[in-house]
Amino acid sequence: MFYVSQHQLLNLQQNVNEVAVFEVGLPNNMVLHSTFVYIKEGYFQCLWEADNIDNIQQYINTTVGDECQSDYYSIDPMTAIA
């Protein structure tokens, strides 16, 4: 399944490029396909592939849970525009 996570920095003085890096400790059952960073807004979005959304939420809460307000939703790869 494919999922999107959206993240708004809680502290806009932080560098969003430093927070929007999910390279360390990424579980084997998850793939991060893309990250879209909006520097001025302190905001970023990620496109994930995983077995379920709970795995993504747990990973993100562990890595940036204190730094961002995050939202999650699933996407249908058959109707999404690539």
mmCIF file of the N, C-alpha and C atoms, coordinates in Angstrom:
data_MODEL
# 
_entry.id   MODEL 
# 
loop_
_atom_site.group_PDB 
_atom_site.id 
_atom_site.type_symbol 
_atom_site.label_atom_id 
_atom_site.label_alt_id 
_atom_site.label_comp_id 
_atom_site.label_asym_id 
_atom_site.label_entity_id 
_atom_site.label_seq_id 
_atom_site.pdbx_PDB_ins_code 
_atom_site.Cartn_x 
_atom_site.Cartn_y 
_atom_site.Cartn_z 
_atom_site.occupancy 
_atom_site.B_iso_or_equiv 
_atom_site.pdbx_formal_charge 
_atom_site.auth_seq_id 
_atom_site.auth_comp_id 
_atom_site.auth_asym_id 
_atom_site.auth_atom_id 
_atom_site.pdbx_PDB_model_num 
ATOM 1   N N  . MET A 1 1  ? 0.840  -1.185 0.000   1.00 0.00 ? 1  MET A N  1 
ATOM 2   C CA . MET A 1 1  ? 0.000  0.000  0.000   1.00 0.00 ? 1  MET A CA 1 
ATOM 3   C C  . MET A 1 1  ? 0.888  1.252  0.000   1.00 0.00 ? 1  MET A C  1 
ATOM 4   N N  . PHE A 1 2  ? 0.317  2.327  -0.512  1.00 0.00 ? 2  PHE A N  1 
ATOM 5   C CA . PHE A 1 2  ? 1.020  3.601  -0.564  1.00 0.00 ? 2  PHE A CA 1 
ATOM 6   C C  . PHE A 1 2  ? 0.353  4.595  0.385   1.00 0.00 ? 2  PHE A C  1 
ATOM 7   N N  . TYR A 1 3  ? 1.195  5.404  1.032   1.00 0.00 ? 3  TYR A N  1 
ATOM 8   C CA . TYR A 1 3  ? 0.718  6.362  2.027   1.00 0.00 ? 3  TYR A CA 1 
ATOM 9   C C  . TYR A 1 3  ? 1.478  7.676  1.878   1.00 0.00 ? 3  TYR A C  1 
ATOM 10  N N  . VAL A 1 4  ? 0.838  8.735  2.328   1.00 0.00 ? 4  VAL A N  1 
ATOM 11  C CA . VAL A 1 4  ? 1.477  10.046 2.385   1.00 0.00 ? 4  VAL A CA 1 
ATOM 12  C C  . VAL A 1 4  ? 1.473  10.497 3.833   1.00 0.00 ? 4  VAL A C  1 
ATOM 13  N N  . SER A 1 5  ? 2.599  11.061 4.249   1.00 0.00 ? 5  SER A N  1 
ATOM 14  C CA . SER A 1 5  ? 2.651  11.699 5.565   1.00 0.00 ? 5  SER A CA 1 
ATOM 15  C C  . SER A 1 5  ? 2.968  13.173 5.335   1.00 0.00 ? 5  SER A C  1 
ATOM 16  N N  . GLN A 1 6  ? 2.335  14.026 6.121   1.00 0.00 ? 6  GLN A N  1 
ATOM 17  C CA . GLN A 1 6  ? 2.537  15.480 6.047   1.00 0.00 ? 6  GLN A CA 1 
ATOM 18  C C  . GLN A 1 6  ? 3.030  15.946 7.406   1.00 0.00 ? 6  GLN A C  1 
ATOM 19  N N  . HIS A 1 7  ? 4.022  16.836 7.399   1.00 0.00 ? 7  HIS A N  1 
ATOM 20  C CA . HIS A 1 7  ? 4.667  17.233 8.640   1.00 0.00 ? 7  HIS A CA 1 
ATOM 21  C C  . HIS A 1 7  ? 4.879  18.746 8.688   1.00 0.00 ? 7  HIS A C  1 
ATOM 22  N N  . GLN A 1 8  ? 4.368  19.356 9.728   1.00 0.00 ? 8  GLN A N  1 
ATOM 23  C CA . GLN A 1 8  ? 4.562  20.786 9.962   1.00 0.00 ? 8  GLN A CA 1 
ATOM 24  C C  . GLN A 1 8  ? 5.480  20.932 11.168  1.00 0.00 ? 8  GLN A C  1 
ATOM 25  N N  . LEU A 1 9  ? 6.583  21.660 10.986  1.00 0.00 ? 9  LEU A N  1 
ATOM 26  C CA . LEU A 1 9  ? 7.486  21.888 12.110  1.00 0.00 ? 9  LEU A CA 1 
ATOM 27  C C  . LEU A 1 9  ? 6.776  22.673 13.201  1.00 0.00 ? 9  LEU A C  1 
ATOM 28  N N  . LEU A 1 10 ? 7.003  22.291 14.442  1.00 0.00 ? 10 LEU A N  1 
ATOM 29  C CA . LEU A 1 10 ? 6.446  23.026 15.572  1.00 0.00 ? 10 LEU A CA 1 
ATOM 30  C C  . LEU A 1 10 ? 7.266  24.277 15.859  1.00 0.00 ? 10 LEU A C  1 
ATOM 31  N N  . ASN A 1 11 ? 8.565  24.207 15.610  1.00 0.00 ? 11 ASN A N  1 
ATOM 32  C CA . ASN A 1 11 ? 9.463  25.343 15.798  1.00 0.00 ? 11 ASN A CA 1 
ATOM 33  C C  . ASN A 1 11 ? 9.931  25.802 14.425  1.00 0.00 ? 11 ASN A C  1 
ATOM 34  N N  . LEU A 1 12 ? 9.386  26.887 13.922  1.00 0.00 ? 12 LEU A N  1 
ATOM 35  C CA . LEU A 1 12 ? 9.716  27.355 12.580  1.00 0.00 ? 12 LEU A CA 1 
ATOM 36  C C  . LEU A 1 12 ? 11.137 27.893 12.455  1.00 0.00 ? 12 LEU A C  1 
ATOM 37  N N  . GLN A 1 13 ? 11.853 28.008 13.571  1.00 0.00 ? 13 GLN A N  1 
ATOM 38  C CA . GLN A 1 13 ? 13.254 28.423 13.523  1.00 0.00 ? 13 GLN A CA 1 
ATOM 39  C C  . GLN A 1 13 ? 14.165 27.250 13.146  1.00 0.00 ? 13 GLN A C  1 
ATOM 40  N N  . GLN A 1 14 ? 13.641 26.041 13.228  1.00 0.00 ? 14 GLN A N  1 
ATOM 41  C CA . GLN A 1 14 ? 14.393 24.855 12.859  1.00 0.00 ? 14 GLN A CA 1 
ATOM 42  C C  . GLN A 1 14 ? 14.559 24.783 11.354  1.00 0.00 ? 14 GLN A C  1 
ATOM 43  N N  . ASN A 1 15 ? 15.627 24.136 10.915  1.00 0.00 ? 15 ASN A N  1 
ATOM 44  C CA . ASN A 1 15 ? 15.867 23.923 9.494   1.00 0.00 ? 15 ASN A CA 1 
ATOM 45  C C  . ASN A 1 15 ? 15.088 22.685 9.055   1.00 0.00 ? 15 ASN A C  1 
ATOM 46  N N  . VAL A 1 16 ? 14.093 22.869 8.208   1.00 0.00 ? 16 VAL A N  1 
ATOM 47  C CA . VAL A 1 16 ? 13.236 21.762 7.784   1.00 0.00 ? 16 VAL A CA 1 
ATOM 48  C C  . VAL A 1 16 ? 14.037 20.691 7.047   1.00 0.00 ? 16 VAL A C  1 
ATOM 49  N N  . ASN A 1 17 ? 15.104 21.075 6.352   1.00 0.00 ? 17 ASN A N  1 
ATOM 50  C CA . ASN A 1 17 ? 15.916 20.093 5.639   1.00 0.00 ? 17 ASN A CA 1 
ATOM 51  C C  . ASN A 1 17 ? 16.628 19.129 6.589   1.00 0.00 ? 17 ASN A C  1 
ATOM 52  N N  . GLU A 1 18 ? 16.918 19.557 7.793   1.00 0.00 ? 18 GLU A N  1 
ATOM 53  C CA . GLU A 1 18 ? 17.553 18.674 8.772   1.00 0.00 ? 18 GLU A CA 1 
ATOM 54  C C  . GLU A 1 18 ? 16.552 17.706 9.388   1.00 0.00 ? 18 GLU A C  1 
ATOM 55  N N  . VAL A 1 19 ? 15.317 18.112 9.497   1.00 0.00 ? 19 VAL A N  1 
ATOM 56  C CA . VAL A 1 19 ? 14.277 17.272 10.097  1.00 0.00 ? 19 VAL A CA 1 
ATOM 57  C C  . VAL A 1 19 ? 13.716 16.286 9.080   1.00 0.00 ? 19 VAL A C  1 
ATOM 58  N N  . ALA A 1 20 ? 13.643 16.676 7.825   1.00 0.00 ? 20 ALA A N  1 
ATOM 59  C CA . ALA A 1 20 ? 12.975 15.884 6.784   1.00 0.00 ? 20 ALA A CA 1 
ATOM 60  C C  . ALA A 1 20 ? 13.860 14.779 6.204   1.00 0.00 ? 20 ALA A C  1 
ATOM 61  N N  . VAL A 1 21 ? 14.743 14.228 7.022   1.00 0.00 ? 21 VAL A N  1 
ATOM 62  C CA . VAL A 1 21 ? 15.634 13.162 6.561   1.00 0.00 ? 21 VAL A CA 1 
ATOM 63  C C  . VAL A 1 21 ? 15.292 11.889 7.319   1.00 0.00 ? 21 VAL A C  1 
ATOM 64  N N  . PHE A 1 22 ? 14.822 10.872 6.584   1.00 0.00 ? 22 PHE A N  1 
ATOM 65  C CA . PHE A 1 22 ? 14.460 9.594  7.193   1.00 0.00 ? 22 PHE A CA 1 
ATOM 66  C C  . PHE A 1 22 ? 15.362 8.498  6.650   1.00 0.00 ? 22 PHE A C  1 
ATOM 67  N N  . GLU A 1 23 ? 16.653 8.606  6.897   1.00 0.00 ? 23 GLU A N  1 
ATOM 68  C CA . GLU A 1 23 ? 17.585 7.608  6.396   1.00 0.00 ? 23 GLU A CA 1 
ATOM 69  C C  . GLU A 1 23 ? 18.049 6.648  7.479   1.00 0.00 ? 23 GLU A C  1 
ATOM 70  N N  . VAL A 1 24 ? 18.004 7.060  8.708   1.00 0.00 ? 24 VAL A N  1 
ATOM 71  C CA . VAL A 1 24 ? 18.525 6.257  9.800   1.00 0.00 ? 24 VAL A CA 1 
ATOM 72  C C  . VAL A 1 24 ? 17.426 5.368  10.362  1.00 0.00 ? 24 VAL A C  1 
ATOM 73  N N  . GLY A 1 25 ? 17.710 4.083  10.442  1.00 0.00 ? 25 GLY A N  1 
ATOM 74  C CA . GLY A 1 25 ? 16.787 3.160  11.094  1.00 0.00 ? 25 GLY A CA 1 
ATOM 75  C C  . GLY A 1 25 ? 15.485 2.915  10.367  1.00 0.00 ? 25 GLY A C  1 
ATOM 76  N N  . LEU A 1 26 ? 15.446 3.100  9.055   1.00 0.00 ? 26 LEU A N  1 
ATOM 77  C CA . LEU A 1 26 ? 14.231 2.843  8.296   1.00 0.00 ? 26 LEU A CA 1 
ATOM 78  C C  . LEU A 1 26 ? 13.975 1.337  8.282   1.00 0.00 ? 26 LEU A C  1 
ATOM 79  N N  . PRO A 1 27 ? 12.815 0.896  8.768   1.00 0.00 ? 27 PRO A N  1 
ATOM 80  C CA . PRO A 1 27 ? 12.513 -0.541 8.808   1.00 0.00 ? 27 PRO A CA 1 
ATOM 81  C C  . PRO A 1 27 ? 12.545 -1.173 7.417   1.00 0.00 ? 27 PRO A C  1 
ATOM 82  N N  . ASN A 1 28 ? 12.882 -2.457 7.371   1.00 0.00 ? 28 ASN A N  1 
ATOM 83  C CA . ASN A 1 28 ? 12.986 -3.182 6.099   1.00 0.00 ? 28 ASN A CA 1 
ATOM 84  C C  . ASN A 1 28 ? 11.668 -3.253 5.352   1.00 0.00 ? 28 ASN A C  1 
ATOM 85  N N  . ASN A 1 29 ? 10.547 -3.198 6.066   1.00 0.00 ? 29 ASN A N  1 
ATOM 86  C CA . ASN A 1 29 ? 9.244  -3.348 5.422   1.00 0.00 ? 29 ASN A CA 1 
ATOM 87  C C  . ASN A 1 29 ? 8.648  -2.011 4.977   1.00 0.00 ? 29 ASN A C  1 
ATOM 88  N N  . MET A 1 30 ? 9.478  -0.955 4.913   1.00 0.00 ? 30 MET A N  1 
ATOM 89  C CA . MET A 1 30 ? 9.020  0.368  4.481   1.00 0.00 ? 30 MET A CA 1 
ATOM 90  C C  . MET A 1 30 ? 9.962  0.922  3.417   1.00 0.00 ? 30 MET A C  1 
ATOM 91  N N  . VAL A 1 31 ? 9.383  1.620  2.437   1.00 0.00 ? 31 VAL A N  1 
ATOM 92  C CA . VAL A 1 31 ? 10.174 2.298  1.412   1.00 0.00 ? 31 VAL A CA 1 
ATOM 93  C C  . VAL A 1 31 ? 9.720  3.751  1.361   1.00 0.00 ? 31 VAL A C  1 
ATOM 94  N N  . LEU A 1 32 ? 10.667 4.656  1.458   1.00 0.00 ? 32 LEU A N  1 
ATOM 95  C CA . LEU A 1 32 ? 10.384 6.080  1.284   1.00 0.00 ? 32 LEU A CA 1 
ATOM 96  C C  . LEU A 1 32 ? 10.687 6.417  -0.169  1.00 0.00 ? 32 LEU A C  1 
ATOM 97  N N  . HIS A 1 33 ? 9.653  6.722  -0.958  1.00 0.00 ? 33 HIS A N  1 
ATOM 98  C CA . HIS A 1 33 ? 9.839  6.990  -2.385  1.00 0.00 ? 33 HIS A CA 1 
ATOM 99  C C  . HIS A 1 33 ? 10.242 8.436  -2.654  1.00 0.00 ? 33 HIS A C  1 
ATOM 100 N N  . SER A 1 34 ? 9.646  9.386  -1.944  1.00 0.00 ? 34 SER A N  1 
ATOM 101 C CA . SER A 1 34 ? 9.935  10.798 -2.203  1.00 0.00 ? 34 SER A CA 1 
ATOM 102 C C  . SER A 1 34 ? 9.669  11.635 -0.956  1.00 0.00 ? 34 SER A C  1 
ATOM 103 N N  . THR A 1 35 ? 10.399 12.726 -0.859  1.00 0.00 ? 35 THR A N  1 
ATOM 104 C CA . THR A 1 35 ? 10.158 13.730 0.167   1.00 0.00 ? 35 THR A CA 1 
ATOM 105 C C  . THR A 1 35 ? 10.083 15.086 -0.524  1.00 0.00 ? 35 THR A C  1 
ATOM 106 N N  . PHE A 1 36 ? 9.043  15.846 -0.226  1.00 0.00 ? 36 PHE A N  1 
ATOM 107 C CA . PHE A 1 36 ? 8.827  17.162 -0.815  1.00 0.00 ? 36 PHE A CA 1 
ATOM 108 C C  . PHE A 1 36 ? 8.908  18.193 0.306   1.00 0.00 ? 36 PHE A C  1 
ATOM 109 N N  . VAL A 1 37 ? 9.878  19.093 0.226   1.00 0.00 ? 37 VAL A N  1 
ATOM 110 C CA . VAL A 1 37 ? 10.145 20.046 1.292   1.00 0.00 ? 37 VAL A CA 1 
ATOM 111 C C  . VAL A 1 37 ? 9.734  21.449 0.858   1.00 0.00 ? 37 VAL A C  1 
ATOM 112 N N  . TYR A 1 38 ? 9.012  22.122 1.742   1.00 0.00 ? 38 TYR A N  1 
ATOM 113 C CA . TYR A 1 38 ? 8.601  23.514 1.542   1.00 0.00 ? 38 TYR A CA 1 
ATOM 114 C C  . TYR A 1 38 ? 9.320  24.330 2.616   1.00 0.00 ? 38 TYR A C  1 
ATOM 115 N N  . ILE A 1 39 ? 10.450 24.906 2.238   1.00 0.00 ? 39 ILE A N  1 
ATOM 116 C CA . ILE A 1 39 ? 11.359 25.529 3.202   1.00 0.00 ? 39 ILE A CA 1 
ATOM 117 C C  . ILE A 1 39 ? 10.715 26.706 3.917   1.00 0.00 ? 39 ILE A C  1 
ATOM 118 N N  . LYS A 1 40 ? 10.115 27.631 3.189   1.00 0.00 ? 40 LYS A N  1 
ATOM 119 C CA . LYS A 1 40 ? 9.544  28.827 3.813   1.00 0.00 ? 40 LYS A CA 1 
ATOM 120 C C  . LYS A 1 40 ? 8.447  28.486 4.817   1.00 0.00 ? 40 LYS A C  1 
ATOM 121 N N  . GLU A 1 41 ? 7.673  27.462 4.520   1.00 0.00 ? 41 GLU A N  1 
ATOM 122 C CA . GLU A 1 41 ? 6.537  27.088 5.369   1.00 0.00 ? 41 GLU A CA 1 
ATOM 123 C C  . GLU A 1 41 ? 6.931  26.154 6.510   1.00 0.00 ? 41 GLU A C  1 
ATOM 124 N N  . GLY A 1 42 ? 8.160  25.630 6.485   1.00 0.00 ? 42 GLY A N  1 
ATOM 125 C CA . GLY A 1 42 ? 8.576  24.676 7.502   1.00 0.00 ? 42 GLY A CA 1 
ATOM 126 C C  . GLY A 1 42 ? 7.744  23.401 7.453   1.00 0.00 ? 42 GLY A C  1 
ATOM 127 N N  . TYR A 1 43 ? 7.521  22.916 6.243   1.00 0.00 ? 43 TYR A N  1 
ATOM 128 C CA . TYR A 1 43 ? 6.562  21.856 5.992   1.00 0.00 ? 43 TYR A CA 1 
ATOM 129 C C  . TYR A 1 43 ? 7.175  20.852 5.030   1.00 0.00 ? 43 TYR A C  1 
ATOM 130 N N  . PHE A 1 44 ? 6.860  19.555 5.202   1.00 0.00 ? 44 PHE A N  1 
ATOM 131 C CA . PHE A 1 44 ? 7.288  18.573 4.218   1.00 0.00 ? 44 PHE A CA 1 
ATOM 132 C C  . PHE A 1 44 ? 6.298  17.417 4.140   1.00 0.00 ? 44 PHE A C  1 
ATOM 133 N N  . GLN A 1 45 ? 6.310  16.759 2.977   1.00 0.00 ? 45 GLN A N  1 
ATOM 134 C CA . GLN A 1 45 ? 5.440  15.616 2.717   1.00 0.00 ? 45 GLN A CA 1 
ATOM 135 C C  . GLN A 1 45 ? 6.308  14.450 2.252   1.00 0.00 ? 45 GLN A C  1 
ATOM 136 N N  . CYS A 1 46 ? 5.867  13.231 2.582   1.00 0.00 ? 46 CYS A N  1 
ATOM 137 C CA . CYS A 1 46 ? 6.601  12.038 2.187   1.00 0.00 ? 46 CYS A CA 1 
ATOM 138 C C  . CYS A 1 46 ? 5.652  11.031 1.549   1.00 0.00 ? 46 CYS A C  1 
ATOM 139 N N  . LEU A 1 47 ? 6.151  10.346 0.532   1.00 0.00 ? 47 LEU A N  1 
ATOM 140 C CA . LEU A 1 47 ? 5.409  9.269  -0.111  1.00 0.00 ? 47 LEU A CA 1 
ATOM 141 C C  . LEU A 1 47 ? 6.055  7.950  0.302   1.00 0.00 ? 47 LEU A C  1 
ATOM 142 N N  . TRP A 1 48 ? 5.255  7.095  0.941   1.00 0.00 ? 48 TRP A N  1 
ATOM 143 C CA . TRP A 1 48 ? 5.738  5.832  1.513   1.00 0.00 ? 48 TRP A CA 1 
ATOM 144 C C  . TRP A 1 48 ? 5.065  4.633  0.860   1.00 0.00 ? 48 TRP A C  1 
ATOM 145 N N  . GLU A 1 49 ? 5.773  3.517  0.909   1.00 0.00 ? 49 GLU A N  1 
ATOM 146 C CA . GLU A 1 49 ? 5.185  2.222  0.593   1.00 0.00 ? 49 GLU A CA 1 
ATOM 147 C C  . GLU A 1 49 ? 5.442  1.334  1.806   1.00 0.00 ? 49 GLU A C  1 
ATOM 148 N N  . ALA A 1 50 ? 4.367  0.738  2.333   1.00 0.00 ? 50 ALA A N  1 
ATOM 149 C CA . ALA A 1 50 ? 4.490  -0.085 3.542   1.00 0.00 ? 50 ALA A CA 1 
ATOM 150 C C  . ALA A 1 50 ? 3.309  -1.037 3.638   1.00 0.00 ? 50 ALA A C  1 
ATOM 151 N N  . ASP A 1 51 ? 3.428  -2.004 4.538   1.00 0.00 ? 51 ASP A N  1 
ATOM 152 C CA . ASP A 1 51 ? 2.350  -2.966 4.761   1.00 0.00 ? 51 ASP A CA 1 
ATOM 153 C C  . ASP A 1 51 ? 1.105  -2.294 5.317   1.00 0.00 ? 51 ASP A C  1 
ATOM 154 N N  . ASN A 1 52 ? 1.321  -1.316 6.226   1.00 0.00 ? 52 ASN A N  1 
ATOM 155 C CA . ASN A 1 52 ? 0.181  -0.611 6.813   1.00 0.00 ? 52 ASN A CA 1 
ATOM 156 C C  . ASN A 1 52 ? 0.627  0.745  7.332   1.00 0.00 ? 52 ASN A C  1 
ATOM 157 N N  . ILE A 1 53 ? -0.339 1.600  7.561   1.00 0.00 ? 53 ILE A N  1 
ATOM 158 C CA . ILE A 1 53 ? -0.057 2.972  7.981   1.00 0.00 ? 53 ILE A CA 1 
ATOM 159 C C  . ILE A 1 53 ? 0.454  3.038  9.423   1.00 0.00 ? 53 ILE A C  1 
ATOM 160 N N  . ASP A 1 54 ? 0.110  2.037  10.225  1.00 0.00 ? 54 ASP A N  1 
ATOM 161 C CA . ASP A 1 54 ? 0.577  2.013  11.616  1.00 0.00 ? 54 ASP A CA 1 
ATOM 162 C C  . ASP A 1 54 ? 2.097  1.951  11.704  1.00 0.00 ? 54 ASP A C  1 
ATOM 163 N N  . ASN A 1 55 ? 2.728  1.192  10.805  1.00 0.00 ? 55 ASN A N  1 
ATOM 164 C CA . ASN A 1 55 ? 4.196  1.117  10.794  1.00 0.00 ? 55 ASN A CA 1 
ATOM 165 C C  . ASN A 1 55 ? 4.815  2.479  10.508  1.00 0.00 ? 55 ASN A C  1 
ATOM 166 N N  . ILE A 1 56 ? 4.219  3.206  9.589   1.00 0.00 ? 56 ILE A N  1 
ATOM 167 C CA . ILE A 1 56 ? 4.729  4.533  9.245   1.00 0.00 ? 56 ILE A CA 1 
ATOM 168 C C  . ILE A 1 56 ? 4.544  5.492  10.418  1.00 0.00 ? 56 ILE A C  1 
ATOM 169 N N  . GLN A 1 57 ? 3.375  5.490  11.016  1.00 0.00 ? 57 GLN A N  1 
ATOM 170 C CA . GLN A 1 57 ? 3.113  6.379  12.156  1.00 0.00 ? 57 GLN A CA 1 
ATOM 171 C C  . GLN A 1 57 ? 4.064  6.086  13.307  1.00 0.00 ? 57 GLN A C  1 
ATOM 172 N N  . GLN A 1 58 ? 4.295  4.838  13.600  1.00 0.00 ? 58 GLN A N  1 
ATOM 173 C CA . GLN A 1 58 ? 5.204  4.482  14.693  1.00 0.00 ? 58 GLN A CA 1 
ATOM 174 C C  . GLN A 1 58 ? 6.625  4.956  14.401  1.00 0.00 ? 58 GLN A C  1 
ATOM 175 N N  . TYR A 1 59 ? 7.091  4.724  13.186  1.00 0.00 ? 59 TYR A N  1 
ATOM 176 C CA . TYR A 1 59 ? 8.435  5.156  12.812  1.00 0.00 ? 59 TYR A CA 1 
ATOM 177 C C  . TYR A 1 59 ? 8.580  6.677  12.898  1.00 0.00 ? 59 TYR A C  1 
ATOM 178 N N  . ILE A 1 60 ? 7.621  7.407  12.350  1.00 0.00 ? 60 ILE A N  1 
ATOM 179 C CA . ILE A 1 60 ? 7.700  8.871  12.346  1.00 0.00 ? 60 ILE A CA 1 
ATOM 180 C C  . ILE A 1 60 ? 7.577  9.432  13.757  1.00 0.00 ? 60 ILE A C  1 
ATOM 181 N N  . ASN A 1 61 ? 6.682  8.887  14.560  1.00 0.00 ? 61 ASN A N  1 
ATOM 182 C CA . ASN A 1 61 ? 6.559  9.354  15.947  1.00 0.00 ? 61 ASN A CA 1 
ATOM 183 C C  . ASN A 1 61 ? 7.859  9.148  16.709  1.00 0.00 ? 61 ASN A C  1 
ATOM 184 N N  . THR A 1 62 ? 8.566  8.080  16.404  1.00 0.00 ? 62 THR A N  1 
ATOM 185 C CA . THR A 1 62 ? 9.846  7.809  17.065  1.00 0.00 ? 62 THR A CA 1 
ATOM 186 C C  . THR A 1 62 ? 10.940 8.761  16.588  1.00 0.00 ? 62 THR A C  1 
ATOM 187 N N  . THR A 1 63 ? 10.938 9.106  15.296  1.00 0.00 ? 63 THR A N  1 
ATOM 188 C CA . THR A 1 63 ? 12.034 9.909  14.742  1.00 0.00 ? 63 THR A CA 1 
ATOM 189 C C  . THR A 1 63 ? 11.812 11.418 14.836  1.00 0.00 ? 63 THR A C  1 
ATOM 190 N N  . VAL A 1 64 ? 10.611 11.906 14.560  1.00 0.00 ? 64 VAL A N  1 
ATOM 191 C CA . VAL A 1 64 ? 10.374 13.361 14.565  1.00 0.00 ? 64 VAL A CA 1 
ATOM 192 C C  . VAL A 1 64 ? 9.123  13.754 15.339  1.00 0.00 ? 64 VAL A C  1 
ATOM 193 N N  . GLY A 1 65 ? 8.626  12.859 16.159  1.00 0.00 ? 65 GLY A N  1 
ATOM 194 C CA . GLY A 1 65 ? 7.373  13.108 16.871  1.00 0.00 ? 65 GLY A CA 1 
ATOM 195 C C  . GLY A 1 65 ? 7.361  14.352 17.730  1.00 0.00 ? 65 GLY A C  1 
ATOM 196 N N  . ASP A 1 66 ? 8.508  14.719 18.296  1.00 0.00 ? 66 ASP A N  1 
ATOM 197 C CA . ASP A 1 66 ? 8.580  15.900 19.152  1.00 0.00 ? 66 ASP A CA 1 
ATOM 198 C C  . ASP A 1 66 ? 8.792  17.186 18.362  1.00 0.00 ? 66 ASP A C  1 
ATOM 199 N N  . GLU A 1 67 ? 9.138  17.050 17.092  1.00 0.00 ? 67 GLU A N  1 
ATOM 200 C CA . GLU A 1 67 ? 9.490  18.217 16.291  1.00 0.00 ? 67 GLU A CA 1 
ATOM 201 C C  . GLU A 1 67 ? 8.404  18.648 15.302  1.00 0.00 ? 67 GLU A C  1 
ATOM 202 N N  . CYS A 1 68 ? 7.436  17.767 15.035  1.00 0.00 ? 68 CYS A N  1 
ATOM 203 C CA . CYS A 1 68 ? 6.447  18.034 13.988  1.00 0.00 ? 68 CYS A CA 1 
ATOM 204 C C  . CYS A 1 68 ? 5.046  17.636 14.411  1.00 0.00 ? 68 CYS A C  1 
ATOM 205 N N  . GLN A 1 69 ? 4.087  18.317 13.809  1.00 0.00 ? 69 GLN A N  1 
ATOM 206 C CA . GLN A 1 69 ? 2.694  17.881 13.834  1.00 0.00 ? 69 GLN A CA 1 
ATOM 207 C C  . GLN A 1 69 ? 2.504  17.097 12.539  1.00 0.00 ? 69 GLN A C  1 
ATOM 208 N N  . SER A 1 70 ? 2.108  15.834 12.641  1.00 0.00 ? 70 SER A N  1 
ATOM 209 C CA . SER A 1 70 ? 2.039  14.979 11.458  1.00 0.00 ? 70 SER A CA 1 
ATOM 210 C C  . SER A 1 70 ? 0.629  14.470 11.206  1.00 0.00 ? 70 SER A C  1 
ATOM 211 N N  . ASP A 1 71 ? 0.308  14.322 9.919   1.00 0.00 ? 71 ASP A N  1 
ATOM 212 C CA . ASP A 1 71 ? -0.949 13.738 9.467   1.00 0.00 ? 71 ASP A CA 1 
ATOM 213 C C  . ASP A 1 71 ? -0.615 12.668 8.442   1.00 0.00 ? 71 ASP A C  1 
ATOM 214 N N  . TYR A 1 72 ? -1.520 11.693 8.312   1.00 0.00 ? 72 TYR A N  1 
ATOM 215 C CA . TYR A 1 72 ? -1.272 10.549 7.438   1.00 0.00 ? 72 TYR A CA 1 
ATOM 216 C C  . TYR A 1 72 ? -2.528 10.201 6.659   1.00 0.00 ? 72 TYR A C  1 
ATOM 217 N N  . TYR A 1 73 ? -2.345 9.723  5.432   1.00 0.00 ? 73 TYR A N  1 
ATOM 218 C CA . TYR A 1 73 ? -3.473 9.192  4.692   1.00 0.00 ? 73 TYR A CA 1 
ATOM 219 C C  . TYR A 1 73 ? -2.978 8.223  3.625   1.00 0.00 ? 73 TYR A C  1 
ATOM 220 N N  . SER A 1 74 ? -3.857 7.333  3.201   1.00 0.00 ? 74 SER A N  1 
ATOM 221 C CA . SER A 1 74 ? -3.507 6.364  2.169   1.00 0.00 ? 74 SER A CA 1 
ATOM 222 C C  . SER A 1 74 ? -3.864 6.922  0.807   1.00 0.00 ? 74 SER A C  1 
ATOM 223 N N  . ILE A 1 75 ? -3.184 6.409  -0.216  1.00 0.00 ? 75 ILE A N  1 
ATOM 224 C CA . ILE A 1 75 ? -3.498 6.808  -1.576  1.00 0.00 ? 75 ILE A CA 1 
ATOM 225 C C  . ILE A 1 75 ? -3.677 5.544  -2.427  1.00 0.00 ? 75 ILE A C  1 
ATOM 226 N N  . ASP A 1 76 ? -4.481 5.655  -3.432  1.00 0.00 ? 76 ASP A N  1 
ATOM 227 C CA . ASP A 1 76 ? -4.740 4.552  -4.341  1.00 0.00 ? 76 ASP A CA 1 
ATOM 228 C C  . ASP A 1 76 ? -3.797 4.694  -5.531  1.00 0.00 ? 76 ASP A C  1 
ATOM 229 N N  . PRO A 1 77 ? -2.846 3.771  -5.702  1.00 0.00 ? 77 PRO A N  1 
ATOM 230 C CA . PRO A 1 77 ? -1.874 3.917  -6.793  1.00 0.00 ? 77 PRO A CA 1 
ATOM 231 C C  . PRO A 1 77 ? -2.503 3.793  -8.180  1.00 0.00 ? 77 PRO A C  1 
ATOM 232 N N  . MET A 1 78 ? -3.691 3.205  -8.261  1.00 0.00 ? 78 MET A N  1 
ATOM 233 C CA . MET A 1 78 ? -4.350 3.037  -9.562  1.00 0.00 ? 78 MET A CA 1 
ATOM 234 C C  . MET A 1 78 ? -5.040 4.315  -10.037 1.00 0.00 ? 78 MET A C  1 
ATOM 235 N N  . THR A 1 79 ? -5.410 5.195  -9.106  1.00 0.00 ? 79 THR A N  1 
ATOM 236 C CA . THR A 1 79 ? -6.085 6.426  -9.505  1.00 0.00 ? 79 THR A CA 1 
ATOM 237 C C  . THR A 1 79 ? -5.236 7.674  -9.277  1.00 0.00 ? 79 THR A C  1 
ATOM 238 N N  . ALA A 1 80 ? -4.101 7.534  -8.593  1.00 0.00 ? 80 ALA A N  1 
ATOM 239 C CA . ALA A 1 80 ? -3.221 8.671  -8.358  1.00 0.00 ? 80 ALA A CA 1 
ATOM 240 C C  . ALA A 1 80 ? -2.491 9.037  -9.642  1.00 0.00 ? 80 ALA A C  1 
ATOM 241 N N  . ILE A 1 81 ? -2.231 10.289 -9.818  1.00 0.00 ? 81 ILE A N  1 
ATOM 242 C CA . ILE A 1 81 ? -1.492 10.766 -10.982 1.00 0.00 ? 81 ILE A CA 1 
ATOM 243 C C  . ILE A 1 81 ? -0.037 10.827 -10.614 1.00 0.00 ? 81 ILE A C  1 
ATOM 244 N N  . ALA A 1 82 ? 0.810  10.197 -11.370 1.00 0.00 ? 82 ALA A N  1 
ATOM 245 C CA . ALA A 1 82 ? 2.252  10.159 -11.075 1.00 0.00 ? 82 ALA A CA 1 
ATOM 246 C C  . ALA A 1 82 ? 2.971  11.250 -11.811 1.00 0.00 ? 82 ALA A C  1 
# 
